Amino acid sequence: MVFVASCCSLILELVAGRILAPFIGVSLYTWTSIIGVVLAGISLGNYLGGRIADRWPDRRTLGVLLIAGGLASLAILPLINIATAIPSDQLVDPSNRLGGVLPLDRAALLIVRIVLITTLIFFPPSLILGMVSPVVIKLTLRDLAHTGGLVGKVYALSTLGSILGTFATGFVLVQLLGTRMIVLGVGIVLLAMAVLVGNLLHLRVRAIVPLVAAVLVVGALVPARNVKADNCGLNADCLQQATTSGWDQATQSGCLHETAYYCIRVADDPAVSDHQTVKELILDHLVHSYNSLEDPNYLQYGYIKVYAEVADMLASRLPDRGLRVLYIGGGGYTLARHIEATYPNARQEIMEIDPGVTQTVYEQLGVDRSRTNITTYNVDGRLMANQLVARNPGQYDLIIGDAFNDLSIPYHLTTLEFDQELKRLLKPGGFYLALVIDKMVGGKFIPAYTDTVLQVWPGVQVLADGETWTSPAPSTYVVAAGDAPVAPSELAAAHGQGPNGTIATRIMPGDAMHQWLDDARAPILTDDYAPVDNLIAPIFAERGF
């Protein structure tokens, strides 16, 4: 009983991050809250379980606890809709005096909201399951001379159950079942255990059968609600909520800034010698951006050149070339600098989750805070998209997705539901361009992501700065989605970013793309089923991570 109860506790803890991601984002704050709340529940449960065991030392006590744990687990699914209604407005500096960085009291409000949501949903099952071990010890103990051995055995089994729950969830269950079925399975297992070992097979059990059935039905049928949009209206300063991370100018870790998300470093690119100062933005292990301090039109990466050419194609359709661009992930603001310099009438908004990255761009990478027209929202892209859909749909010519890297992919930005939100943000004829790093041959994530996007937009293509469609090596690709595919003839008239002004963008032939997707048989990614960590695992394996 202890083994299974502890296994269920850790399964719920790991699943918590995936369940909460669409509502409160994925960050150090999210996982800190989840781990702290679950540990607090287990700790208090151990204490209360000891008191209960001394007062009611009976197998029915264990049965009641298991039933309560099962019901609390099943209640997670409907509780999501209640907990995520906790408002998150008034969390930003409305005057923007701090440049997007929250004052302490507002940062605390954001953290409090995350903790409250996590507590409401996951504290009850953790508390109840934490009571199981003391009750089992009380029911099993027969000889005080062997107390140490018995307690050691119980807690060893508890830890082994936790290990199994951790490995099973991370390596198997999320990929096999999806989060909703995992939660339902935990609840059913606990209820079945209660019936088997709790001496509850009598008439009074029938009284709870309707309640169990009701929770099962609600948990299975109630869809997870989108985050309630904050009451900021269309005020960009109000929408600019930041998740401050306590990063410091001088850390002892070798980072320029160490934030809740990244170790941020900036280095000079020694390969550039044509009288330019080119800075590298390094986020953890990855060189994310190259920025020339003298030339905002310096574009190093091939996928950035693809973005720029599609942007020029779209700008040519507008009489004032006044592109409206939304970015999911800002990085070094490389493309945003280029567009601002090339199209003075452009309006650009960047959703960059890490205020430390934005601060680094202002300090080191050539963006002048006092002169730029770029608007930054330091907030999780899923949360910001929810707000924009509610208040500003159909306003963007181009949406740039640059939140995925080769080893870390925020799963909640890959799903069908998120793509549907983005489609509502685009103008007719607009495009969504998303960077994906994977292998075309043998890769598992890029076909799944492409097929998912294809469920939302009729015109989907894979673009790159080279024709590497049959390459087994990892590379960068751009998945392009719109009402219609990118027209090669229209793209050919754009300002090229290749050698001597040639067009760098290559388009994967449509028949080859559809054959590739058919052969891959990849899953459609949804909020309930998005095993992106498993899909990107081959890249980890090949690189030795």
Secondary structure, 3 states (H helix, E strand, C coil): CHHHHHHHHHHHHHHHHHHHHHHHCCCHHHHHHHHHHHHHHHHHHHHHHHHHHHHCCCHHHHHHHHHHHHHHHHCHHHHHHHHCCCCCCCCCCCCCCCCCCCCHHHHHHHHHHHHHHHHHHHHHHHHHHHCHHHHHHHHHCCCHHHHHHHHHHHHHHHHHHHHHHHHHHHHHHHHHCCHHHHHHHHHHHHHHHHHHHCCCCCHHHHHCHHHHHHHHHHHHHCCCCCCCCCCCCCCHHHHCCCCCCCCCCCCCCCCCEECCCCEEEEEECCCCCCCCCEEEEEECCEEEEEEECCCCCCCCCHHHHHHHHHHHHHHCCCCCCCCEEEEECCCCCHHHHHHHHHCCCCEEEEECCCHHHHHHHHHHCCCCCCCCCCEEECCCHHHHHHHHHHHCCCCEEEEEECCCCCCCCCHHHCCHHHHHHHHHHEEEEEEEEEEEEECCCCCCHHHHHHHHHHCCCCEEEEEECCCCCCCCCCEEEEEEEECCCCCHHHHHCCCCCCHHHCCCCEECCHHHHHHHHHHHCCCCCCCCCCCHHHHCHHHHHHHCC
